[in-house]
Amino acid sequence: MPNAIAYLMLMIWPAVCLVLFRTLKVERALIWSVLGGYLLLPPLAEFNLPLVPALDKVSIPNLSILAILVLGTAHKVRLWPDSRAARFLAVGLVLCAVPTVLTNREPIFFEVLRDADPIMFIVDALPGQSIRDIGSVLIAQILTIVPFLLARQFLSSDEGLREILLALTVGAVAYSIPSLIEIRLSPQTNIWVYGFFQHSFEQTMRAGGYRPIVFLPHGLWLALFVCTAVLAAAALARATPLVHRWKAVLWTVYLLGFLVLCKSAASIAYGIVLLPVVFFLPQRGQILLAAAFALVAVTYPMLRNVGAVPTDRIVAQVEQINPARAQSLEYRFDNETQLLVRAAQKPLFGWSGWGRSLIRDSEDGEILSIPDGRWIIVFGTFGWLGYLAEFGLLALPLVLMARAVLGRRDVGLSPYIGAASLILGITMVDMLLNATLTPMTWLVAGAVLGYAERLNPRAAMVPRHALRRAPVMGGQGTGARGRSLP
């Protein structure tokens, strides 16, 4: 159980966000309010209030930055995207909660039939959804995409993209300190600070040692975060003047070594393959590769649903390289197959929450199949409508970027947009294996969408609110509080 410090941290985070917005420029305050909450706040701990979604390490920062920007700053917040497709998908992602709740009002009972008597005994039940649940789910969906909508406006400039990459790099370097301690001593940081361990300890043991987890949901989440930081550091190194580039390259090498110590095969493979891509491939090539990743992420679940993915052949190929990884992959595929059968019973709008989409024992309700990939979780919960809205909204920025670079050869590109696109694309690919959708994913997606909208020739006719370089709250001038961090 989380201790008092865990709940205290959740309670004070809005004040932390307020301080960030009073002392930093808007881009940096927005990024660190989201990233800081993701890295530092306790996992699993939450406040459960009636008629509203749970307030946790994701929803509290998102709600805080929205309230501060709308109510406490001079900025005019424009949440409505310029892209019609983005508007359609964002509305679909929010409103998919309505038919999902309305089609899941019946409870699911688990019953035992006595051998000597034809009497059914109800031993447990999953509650049905009620009309009042619609409001809670709608709010949860809105809060989920708050970083996406705000990043589209405030982080889509060249400076905003650089700030994202810089924050990922600095955050990973700082996170390496507790992570290296956990690699040496075993994952204990969350226990020391918040009084509990957030996952199965067995899953932290790998290759004769430990993989770190710190305050994140799982070691795989941390490894993917470090992988994105490696790509971010490489992009910053490439854009750094030659005389100072060696320093940035050293930080990239350091983070690559840290990534290897995280002992996550998929994230290590992403980093090793994409690092030279970020260093040497032109921005257009990086964008097109990222769009290809997004296409794979969107189409794989569709192909998987119709049985067009040769899972047995894939497992056999992996087994020749690493039998242990092949066994893990086969387990994931088996779980997906069972969950797809369950999801096929309500394909359009899904089974909603409370774990209703999971495979359970018919008598005692014990969970028999656990979803790993984000896609199968969304598909089982919100059906095709929710899946297409969420994955479509994440993929759209990369599709628009690819269309822009293919349609206009003369367009100038930021030196940071390629890495940001690759970070989004490879995260979408990883979401096929793991539920690694985080607030930073939405933040990067929103920034890339905003940048793509800026490349649209019609964007010049749409006035954008200028971003001030001074702190967005309080104080005039350029005192110590208004300076940028090094």
matplotlib code that plots the C-alpha trace (Angstrom):
import matplotlib.pyplot as plt

x = [0.0, 1.3, 2.4, 1.6, 4.5, 3.0, -0.3, 1.4, 3.4, 0.2, -1.4, 1.5, 2.2, -0.2, 1.8, 5.0, 3.5, 2.5, 6.0, 7.4, 5.1, 6.0, 9.7, 10.3, 9.2, 6.0, 7.7, 10.0, 7.3, 4.8, 7.3, 8.7, 5.3, 4.4, 7.8, 8.5, 5.2, 5.8, 9.2, 8.8, 5.2, 4.2, 2.7, -0.6, -1.3, -4.5, -7.4, -10.7, -13.5, -17.1, -18.2, -14.7, -11.8, -9.0, -6.5, -3.0, 0.5, -1.0, -4.2, -3.0, -0.2, -2.5, -5.3, -2.8, -1.2, -4.6, -6.0, -2.8, -2.6, -6.4, -6.9, -3.5, -1.6, -1.9, -1.7, -4.8, -5.1, -6.3, -7.1, -8.9, -6.4, -6.2, -6.3, -9.8, -8.6, -7.1, -10.4, -12.4, -10.1, -9.9, -13.7, -14.0, -11.5, -13.4, -17.0, -16.3, -16.9, -20.6, -21.6, -19.1, -20.8, -24.3, -23.6, -22.1, -24.8, -25.2, -23.1, -21.0, -21.6, -19.4, -21.4, -20.8, -23.2, -23.4, -23.0, -25.9, -28.3, -29.1, -28.7, -26.4, -24.4, -23.1, -19.6, -18.5, -19.5, -18.1, -20.5, -22.2, -21.7, -24.3, -25.3, -23.3, -20.1, -20.3, -19.2, -16.2, -15.0, -15.4, -13.3, -10.7, -10.5, -10.2, -7.4, -5.6, -5.1, -4.5, -0.7, -1.3, -3.5, -1.3, 1.9, 0.4, 0.2, 3.1, 5.8, 5.5, 8.2, 11.9, 12.6, 9.7, 11.0, 14.5, 13.1, 11.4, 14.6, 16.7, 14.2, 14.3, 18.1, 18.4, 15.7, 17.3, 20.7, 19.2, 17.2, 20.4, 21.5, 18.7, 18.6, 22.3, 21.7, 18.8, 20.9, 23.5, 21.3, 17.9, 14.9, 14.1, 13.6, 9.8, 9.8, 12.2, 10.3, 6.7, 6.5, 5.5, 6.7, 4.7, 5.1, 6.2, 9.8, 10.5, 10.1, 13.0, 15.4, 17.1, 20.5, 21.8, 21.1, 18.4, 16.7, 15.7, 12.2, 12.4, 9.0, 7.7, 5.1, 7.6, 11.2, 10.1, 8.7, 12.0, 14.0, 11.8, 12.2, 16.0, 15.8, 13.9, 16.5, 19.3, 17.6, 17.0, 20.7, 21.9, 19.7, 21.0, 24.6, 24.0, 22.7, 25.4, 28.3, 31.3, 33.6, 31.3, 29.8, 32.1, 30.4, 27.0, 28.3, 29.7, 26.3, 24.8, 27.3, 26.6, 22.9, 23.4, 25.4, 22.7, 20.1, 22.1, 22.1, 18.3, 18.3, 15.2, 15.9, 13.4, 14.4, 18.1, 17.4, 15.4, 18.3, 21.1, 19.2, 17.9, 21.0, 22.9, 19.7, 19.4, 23.1, 23.4, 20.0, 18.5, 15.5, 13.2, 14.4, 13.8, 10.3, 9.4, 10.8, 8.8, 5.7, 6.4, 6.6, 3.2, 1.7, 2.9, 1.5, -1.9, -2.3, -0.8, -3.9, -6.2, -4.1, -3.8, -7.6, -8.1, -5.3, -3.0, 0.0, 2.2, 2.7, 4.1, 6.7, 7.7, 8.2, 10.2, 12.5, 13.0, 13.7, 16.7, 18.2, 17.0, 14.8, 13.9, 12.6, 10.7, 8.9, 7.9, 6.7, 4.7, 3.0, 2.1, 0.6, -1.4, -2.8, -3.7, -5.5, -7.7, -8.4, -9.3, -11.9, -13.3, -13.2, -15.0, -18.1, -18.4, -16.2, -17.6, -17.6, -15.7, -16.3, -15.6, -13.7, -13.5, -11.5, -14.6, -12.6, -10.3, -10.5, -11.7, -12.6, -16.4, -16.7, -14.4, -13.6, -9.8, -8.0, -6.7, -5.3, -3.4, -3.1, 0.4, 0.1, -1.7, -3.6, -5.3, -6.2, -7.8, -9.5, -11.0, -12.1, -13.4, -13.7, -12.8, -14.1, -11.7, -8.8, -9.0, -9.4, -6.5, -4.0, -5.2, -4.6, -1.1, -0.3, -1.8, 1.1, 3.6, 1.3, 1.0, 4.7, 5.4, 2.9, 4.5, 8.1, 6.9, 4.8, 7.2, 10.8, 11.8, 10.4, 12.9, 12.9, 13.9, 17.0, 14.9, 11.8, 13.3, 14.2, 10.9, 9.1, 11.2, 10.5, 6.8, 7.0, 9.1, 6.9, 3.9, 5.7, 6.5, 2.8, 2.1, 4.1, 3.6, 1.2, 3.8, 1.6, 2.7, 1.9, 5.3, 4.1, 1.1, 3.3, 5.7, 2.7, 1.1, 4.4, 4.8, 1.2, 1.6, 4.8, 3.1, 0.3, 2.9, 4.2, 0.7, 0.7, -2.7, -1.3, 0.2, -3.4, -4.2, -2.7, -0.9, -0.5, 3.0, 5.0, 6.7, 10.2, 9.7, 8.0, 4.3, 3.1, 4.1, 7.1, 8.2, 11.7, 14.4, 15.5, 16.8, 13.4, 13.1, 16.4, 16.5, 18.2, 21.6]
y = [0.0, 3.5, 5.5, 9.1, 10.4, 9.0, 10.8, 13.9, 14.0, 13.7, 16.5, 19.0, 18.3, 21.1, 23.5, 22.2, 22.8, 26.3, 27.1, 25.8, 28.1, 31.1, 30.6, 29.0, 29.8, 28.1, 25.4, 24.2, 24.5, 22.5, 19.7, 19.4, 19.5, 16.4, 14.6, 15.4, 13.9, 10.8, 10.2, 11.2, 10.6, 7.3, 4.6, 2.9, 5.5, 7.5, 9.4, 7.8, 10.5, 9.9, 10.7, 11.6, 9.5, 8.4, 11.2, 9.7, 10.5, 11.0, 12.8, 15.2, 16.8, 16.9, 18.7, 21.0, 22.3, 22.8, 24.7, 26.9, 27.7, 28.5, 30.3, 31.6, 32.8, 35.5, 32.9, 32.3, 28.5, 27.0, 23.3, 22.8, 21.4, 23.0, 19.6, 18.4, 14.8, 15.6, 17.2, 14.2, 11.7, 13.7, 13.9, 10.2, 9.3, 11.3, 10.4, 6.7, 6.4, 7.1, 4.0, 1.9, 2.6, 2.4, -1.1, -2.5, -1.9, -5.6, -7.1, -10.2, -12.9, -15.8, -18.8, -22.2, -25.1, -27.7, -31.3, -32.6, -29.7, -27.6, -24.3, -21.6, -19.7, -16.3, -16.0, -12.8, -10.2, -7.4, -4.4, -3.1, 0.5, 3.1, 6.4, 8.3, 6.5, 8.3, 11.6, 10.0, 8.2, 11.3, 13.3, 10.6, 10.6, 14.4, 14.5, 11.8, 14.0, 17.3, 17.0, 16.3, 19.4, 21.8, 20.5, 21.2, 24.9, 25.5, 23.0, 22.8, 25.4, 24.6, 25.7, 23.6, 20.5, 21.1, 21.5, 18.2, 16.4, 18.3, 17.3, 13.6, 13.7, 15.5, 13.4, 10.1, 11.2, 12.2, 9.0, 6.9, 7.6, 5.8, 3.3, 2.3, 1.9, -0.5, -2.4, -3.0, -3.5, -4.6, -2.3, -0.8, 3.0, 2.9, 0.9, 3.3, 6.4, 5.3, 2.2, -0.5, -2.3, -1.6, -4.8, -8.4, -8.5, -11.6, -9.6, -7.3, -10.1, -10.6, -12.0, -12.8, -9.3, -6.7, -4.2, -0.9, 0.4, 3.4, 5.1, 3.8, 1.0, -1.6, -2.0, -2.0, 1.5, 2.7, 1.0, 2.6, 6.0, 5.6, 4.5, 7.7, 9.7, 8.1, 9.2, 12.7, 13.0, 11.9, 14.5, 17.2, 16.1, 16.3, 19.8, 21.0, 23.0, 20.8, 22.3, 21.3, 18.2, 15.8, 16.6, 15.8, 12.6, 11.5, 11.9, 9.9, 7.1, 7.2, 6.9, 4.0, 2.2, 2.9, 1.5, -1.8, -2.1, -1.8, -5.3, -4.9, -6.6, -4.7, -1.2, -2.1, -3.2, 0.1, 2.2, 0.3, 0.4, 3.9, 5.7, 5.7, 6.7, 9.9, 10.6, 10.2, 10.0, 13.3, 14.6, 13.6, 10.0, 9.9, 11.2, 8.7, 5.9, 7.0, 7.1, 3.5, 2.6, 4.2, 2.3, -0.9, 0.0, 0.8, -2.1, -4.9, -5.1, -5.3, -8.0, -9.8, -9.7, -11.5, -14.0, -12.7, -12.4, -15.6, -15.8, -19.4, -18.5, -15.4, -17.4, -20.0, -17.4, -15.7, -19.1, -19.6, -16.5, -16.4, -19.3, -17.3, -14.4, -16.7, -18.2, -14.8, -13.8, -17.0, -16.3, -12.8, -14.1, -16.8, -14.1, -11.9, -14.8, -15.4, -11.7, -11.3, -14.0, -12.1, -8.7, -10.2, -10.6, -6.7, -5.5, -2.0, -0.5, -3.0, -4.2, -1.0, -1.0, -3.0, -5.7, -6.8, -7.5, -10.0, -13.8, -15.0, -18.3, -18.7, -19.9, -17.7, -14.8, -15.5, -13.7, -16.3, -14.0, -10.8, -8.2, -6.8, -4.6, -1.3, -2.1, -5.1, -3.2, -0.4, -2.8, -4.9, -1.8, 0.6, -1.7, -0.6, 2.9, 3.6, 1.7, 3.6, 6.9, 6.5, 4.9, 7.1, 10.3, 9.1, 8.2, 11.2, 13.6, 11.3, 10.8, 14.6, 15.0, 12.4, 14.0, 17.4, 16.2, 14.2, 17.0, 19.9, 19.2, 22.8, 22.8, 23.6, 21.2, 21.6, 19.6, 18.1, 17.0, 13.8, 12.5, 13.6, 11.7, 8.6, 8.7, 8.7, 6.0, 3.6, 4.1, 3.1, 0.0, -0.9, -0.4, -3.6, -5.5, -3.4, -0.8, 1.9, 4.8, 7.6, 11.4, 12.0, 10.1, 12.4, 15.4, 14.4, 13.5, 16.9, 18.7, 16.8, 17.5, 21.2, 21.3, 19.5, 22.1, 24.8, 23.3, 23.6, 26.6, 27.5, 27.9, 31.2, 32.6, 31.4, 33.7, 31.9, 33.2, 34.3, 32.6, 34.8, 34.1, 35.5, 33.5, 33.1, 34.1, 37.0, 39.2, 41.4, 41.6, 39.1, 38.4, 35.2, 33.6, 34.3, 32.8, 29.5, 26.5, 25.7]
z = [0.0, -0.8, 2.3, 3.2, 1.2, -2.0, -1.5, -0.3, -3.6, -5.6, -3.6, -4.0, -7.7, -8.9, -6.7, -8.3, -11.7, -10.7, -9.6, -12.9, -14.9, -12.7, -13.1, -16.6, -20.1, -21.2, -23.3, -20.5, -17.8, -19.9, -20.6, -17.1, -15.5, -17.5, -17.6, -13.9, -12.9, -15.0, -13.6, -9.9, -8.8, -7.3, -9.6, -8.7, -6.0, -6.8, -5.3, -6.1, -5.9, -6.9, -10.5, -11.7, -13.0, -10.7, -9.9, -10.4, -11.7, -15.2, -14.7, -12.0, -14.1, -17.1, -15.2, -13.5, -16.7, -18.4, -15.5, -15.2, -18.9, -19.1, -15.8, -14.7, -17.7, -20.4, -23.2, -25.3, -25.3, -28.6, -28.0, -31.4, -34.0, -37.4, -39.1, -39.8, -39.5, -36.0, -34.9, -36.1, -34.4, -31.1, -30.9, -31.7, -29.0, -26.4, -27.5, -28.0, -24.2, -24.7, -26.8, -24.9, -21.6, -23.0, -24.5, -21.3, -18.7, -17.8, -14.9, -15.5, -13.0, -11.9, -10.8, -9.3, -9.9, -7.1, -8.3, -6.2, -6.7, -9.8, -7.9, -9.2, -6.6, -7.6, -6.1, -7.7, -10.3, -12.4, -12.3, -15.4, -16.5, -15.6, -17.1, -14.5, -15.6, -18.9, -17.4, -15.6, -18.7, -20.9, -18.4, -18.4, -22.2, -22.3, -19.7, -21.6, -24.7, -22.8, -23.4, -27.1, -27.5, -25.6, -27.2, -30.6, -29.8, -27.5, -28.5, -32.3, -33.0, -33.6, -30.0, -28.6, -30.3, -29.0, -25.5, -25.7, -26.8, -24.2, -21.5, -22.5, -22.4, -19.1, -17.5, -18.5, -17.3, -13.9, -13.8, -14.4, -10.8, -9.0, -11.9, -11.5, -7.8, -8.5, -11.1, -8.4, -5.3, -6.9, -7.5, -4.1, -4.8, -4.8, -1.6, 0.1, -0.9, -1.3, 0.8, -1.8, -4.9, -8.0, -9.9, -9.9, -8.5, -10.6, -13.8, -12.7, -12.7, -16.0, -17.3, -13.9, -12.6, -12.2, -14.5, -12.9, -12.5, -10.1, -10.0, -13.4, -13.9, -15.2, -16.2, -19.9, -19.5, -18.2, -20.9, -23.6, -22.0, -22.0, -25.7, -26.6, -24.7, -26.7, -29.9, -28.5, -27.4, -30.8, -32.5, -30.2, -30.9, -34.6, -34.4, -32.0, -33.6, -34.5, -31.9, -29.0, -30.5, -28.7, -25.4, -26.7, -28.3, -25.0, -23.4, -26.2, -25.6, -21.9, -22.4, -24.8, -22.2, -19.7, -22.1, -22.4, -18.6, -18.6, -20.1, -22.4, -25.7, -27.7, -26.5, -27.0, -30.5, -31.2, -29.9, -31.8, -35.1, -34.9, -33.5, -36.8, -38.5, -36.3, -36.8, -40.5, -42.3, -43.6, -41.9, -44.7, -44.5, -40.7, -41.1, -43.8, -41.7, -38.7, -40.9, -42.0, -38.3, -37.7, -40.7, -39.2, -35.8, -37.2, -39.6, -37.5, -35.2, -38.2, -39.8, -36.5, -36.1, -39.4, -38.8, -41.5, -39.2, -39.3, -35.6, -35.6, -38.2, -36.3, -33.1, -34.9, -36.4, -33.0, -31.4, -33.6, -32.1, -28.5, -27.2, -24.0, -26.0, -28.3, -25.4, -24.1, -27.6, -28.0, -24.6, -25.8, -29.1, -27.2, -24.9, -27.9, -29.6, -26.5, -26.0, -29.7, -29.3, -26.3, -28.1, -31.1, -29.0, -28.9, -31.8, -32.3, -28.9, -26.7, -23.1, -21.2, -17.9, -14.7, -16.5, -18.4, -21.6, -19.9, -20.1, -16.7, -15.0, -15.3, -11.7, -9.6, -11.9, -11.8, -14.6, -17.1, -19.8, -19.4, -22.2, -22.9, -25.9, -25.8, -29.0, -27.5, -24.3, -26.3, -28.7, -25.9, -23.9, -26.6, -29.7, -33.2, -32.6, -29.7, -31.3, -34.6, -32.8, -30.5, -32.9, -35.7, -33.6, -32.8, -36.4, -38.0, -37.2, -38.9, -41.9, -42.3, -42.0, -44.6, -47.0, -46.4, -47.2, -50.2, -51.6, -51.1, -51.8, -51.0, -47.4, -44.7, -41.8, -38.2, -37.2, -34.4, -36.2, -37.5, -34.1, -32.6, -35.4, -34.9, -31.1, -31.8, -34.5, -32.5, -29.4, -31.5, -32.6, -29.0, -28.1, -30.1, -27.5, -24.4, -23.0, -23.1, -24.0, -21.7, -21.3, -23.1, -26.1, -26.4, -25.8, -28.7, -30.9, -30.3, -31.1, -34.3, -35.3, -34.7, -36.7, -39.6, -39.4, -39.6, -42.9, -44.4, -46.8, -45.5, -42.0, -42.9, -43.1, -39.6, -36.9, -34.1, -30.6, -30.1, -27.4, -24.9, -23.9, -20.4, -17.6, -18.4, -14.9, -12.7, -13.1, -16.0, -17.4, -17.6, -14.0, -12.7, -12.8, -16.5, -17.6, -19.5, -17.9, -19.5]

ax = plt.figure().add_subplot(projection="3d")
ax.plot(x, y, z, "-o")
ax.set_aspect("equal")
plt.show()
